[in-house]
Amino acid sequence: MTQEKKRFSPARFYRINIIFFIMIMVLGLLVFLLAVCSVRQVRVYGNTIYTDAQLEEIVLNDRYKSNGAWEVVRNRLHPRRDIPFVSKTDVSLKGFHTLVIRVSEKQIAGYIDGKDDNHIYLDREGRVAEVNKKLLSSAIPVSGLSTKKRIVTGKSYPVAENRMTALRRIFHAKTSMNLNIDSVNFGDSGEISLSCGSVTVKMGTSDGLKEKLLRLSYILPKVAGESGTLHFENFSSDNTDIVFDAD
């Protein structure tokens, strides 16, 4: 019995050589980038909570931060997901010598004081976005909503739904109606009080809150520079009178 000789396959030969050539090209490109992309400048965009220097120190690896190509690859494979108040970071190269860090921060609307000097930060939908000791001046302090239930990041703050609905409306109104709200307080009976600069706003209960906030957006500019209390406690569809008690 004679052993059959293997036939030469041109297609297989060329396919292997093409794959080998592509691997050599990719390897050569990586070596080129690692050799050429020395970082001379770092630019940071989208940050309001941290300084440029702080984010550069957090995101970049001290050992290899001088090489831009390495930092881009490293952050694509292993992006930082543990930076407080930051949901995402992206590292890219602009030219061969400029490293760009783009930051997507969590949308923080307000905070509630928690245990151990922590602040429980909420987004506009009332979800817990962060629990941290750091105090953000841009977040609205909210009082009167303490809870003994477990706080879970990403979940709604665990208090009565009617109060969370009211707080969501206030957060949304601050942005959509450009309301200057400095703080929010919930009373024991559900009454709501807002601090708007030198004006205290007694909103009463959450009944008709959407209309009350709309009226407030019209009234606040008219009492700008004054100090006193706006009374919405008796406001309804039948009684639209709003009293301002000047100090």
N, C-alpha and C positions, 0 to 999 in steps of 0.2 A: 504494500500500500504506500503510495507516495503522498507526501504532505503538500497540501494545496498552498501555493504562494499567495500572500496578501496583495490585493490589488492597490496600486497607488491611486489616491483620490485627490485630484487637484482642488476640488471644492473644500475638502477638509483641510488641506495644506494652507490654502489662502485664508480660511476662516481663523485658523490658529494664529497665523501671522498678523492678521488684522487685529485680533484681540490683544496680542502681545504688543503691537504697535500703539494701540490705544492706552494700554497700561503704562507704557514708557512715556507717552505724551502727558498723561495725568500726573505721573510721578515727577516728570520734568517741570510741569507747571507749578506743582506744590513746592518743589525745591526753589524755583525762581521766586515765588511769592514770599517764601520764608526768608530768602536772602535779600530781597529788595524792599519789602514793606516794613521799613523801620518807622515807628510812630514818632512823629515830631509834634503833633497837635491832637488834642482830644476835645471834641465838641459834644455837649449834652443838650438835648431838647426835651421839652415836655415836663420838666421837673419844677415843682413849686414848694415841695416839702423839704427836700434835701438840696444842698449846694452842689455845684458841678464837681468840686473836689471830693465831696463825700461819696457821690455816686461813682466817680472814677475809682475810688479806693475800694468800694463794695463790689462793683461789677468786674473789674479787671484783675487779673492774676499778677501779683507783684513780680513773680519770677519770669513771666513771659510777656508782660505788658508792653515791652518795647517792640514786639512784633505784631503788626496789625492783622496779618492773615491768620496767625495762630489764634488770636483772640476771637476773630469772627467765627472760625470753625469750632472753637471750644464752646462759645456761647450758643451756637446753633445746636450742638449736640447735648450740652448740659446748661440750659438757661437757668439763671437765678430765679427761684420761685419763692424765696423765703425773705424777701425784703419787705419790711412793714410798710403798709400804705401803697405798695406798688403791685400792680397786677401783672405787668409784663415789661421786659426790657428787650431791646433789639440792638445788636451791635453790627455795624457795617463799616466798610471802607469808602472813603471819598478820595479818589486818587490813590497814590501809593503810601502817603505819609500822614493822612488825617483819619483818625478813628472817630466814628460817630456813634453815640449812645442815645437811643430814643426811648423815653420812659412813658409808660401808660400808668397813670396813678389811679387808685381806686376812687370812685366818686363818693366823697364823704359829704353828708348833709348836716349831721348834728352828732352830739355825743351825750351820754348819760354817765354820771360818775358811778363806778362800780367798787368792788372790794379791792383792798391792798393798793390803794392809790391808782388803780387802773381806770381808764376811760373807755367806755363801750361806744364805739363809733358806728353810726348807722348811715346807710345810703338813703336816697330819696324814697325808696319803697319800704323803708323801715327794717331792712335786713341788717344783721350785724356784719359789718365789713371788717372790723379790726378791734382787738382789745389790746390796749397799749398804754403805758404810763406817759408817753409823750403827749403834750397838749397842743392841738392845732388851733390857732387863733381864727382860722377861716370857718370852723365848724360851730354850729349853733348849740349852746348848752341847753339841755332839756332837763327839767326837774319835775318831781312828782310822779315818776314812772318806775319806781323801784320794784324789784321782783325777787322772789326766792327760788324761781325756777332756773334750770340750767341754761347758760348762755352758749349758743352754738353758732360759730361763724358761718355765714351764708344763709342762716335761717332768720325768720322774722323775730324781732325782740318779743319775748313771751309775756305780754300783758294783754288786757282786755282788747278785743278786736276793735271796738268802737273808738278806743283811745288811739290805737295805731292808725286807724283810718283817718282820724282827725290830724294826727301828726304827719301822715303822708300828704294830706291836702295842704298843710302849712308849708312843708318842704317844697312841694311843687309850686305853690303860690309865690314863694320867695324868689324862685327863678323865673317863672313865666310872667309874673306881674311886677317883677323888680321891686319887691318889698324889702325895706330895710329892717329886718328882724334880727335883733341882737340876742334874744333868749326866749324860751317857751316854758311856761309853768302850768302843770295840771294840778288842780285842787282835789281835795278828798272826794268831793261830790261830782267831779268831772268838769268843773268850770275851767276855762282856759284863759290864761293871761299872757300877753305878749309884751316884750319890751322893744320899742322901736325908737332908738335914740333917747331923747328926753321925754318921749311920750309913752305912757303905759296904756295898753289897750285891754280892756276887760271884755272878752268875747262872749262870756256866758258859757252855756253848754255847746256841744258840737252840732246842735240842731241848726240847720241853715248855714253851716260854716262856710260853704263855698260862696254864697252870696255875701256873707259878712266880709270875707277876705277881698272880694271884688270891690265892695264899697270902701274898704280900708285903703285899697290902692288909689282910689280917687281922693280920699280925704287927707292922707298923710302929706302930700305936697302942699296942701292948703294950710297946714299947721306947722310947716317947717320952721325951725328956729324957736318955736314955742315949747313950753313945758307944761304938762298936764296929763289928764286921763280921758281917754275916749271910752264911752260906755255903749256896748252892743248887747248888754244883758237882756234888754226888752225888745230887741229887734226881731221883727217877724214880717210876714207878707202883709199883715194888717197894720203893723206899726213900724214904719221905716225911719222914725226919728232917731238920730244919733246925737248924743249929748257930749260936748267937750267941756270938761272942768279944767280951766287953766289954773296953774299954781300961782 
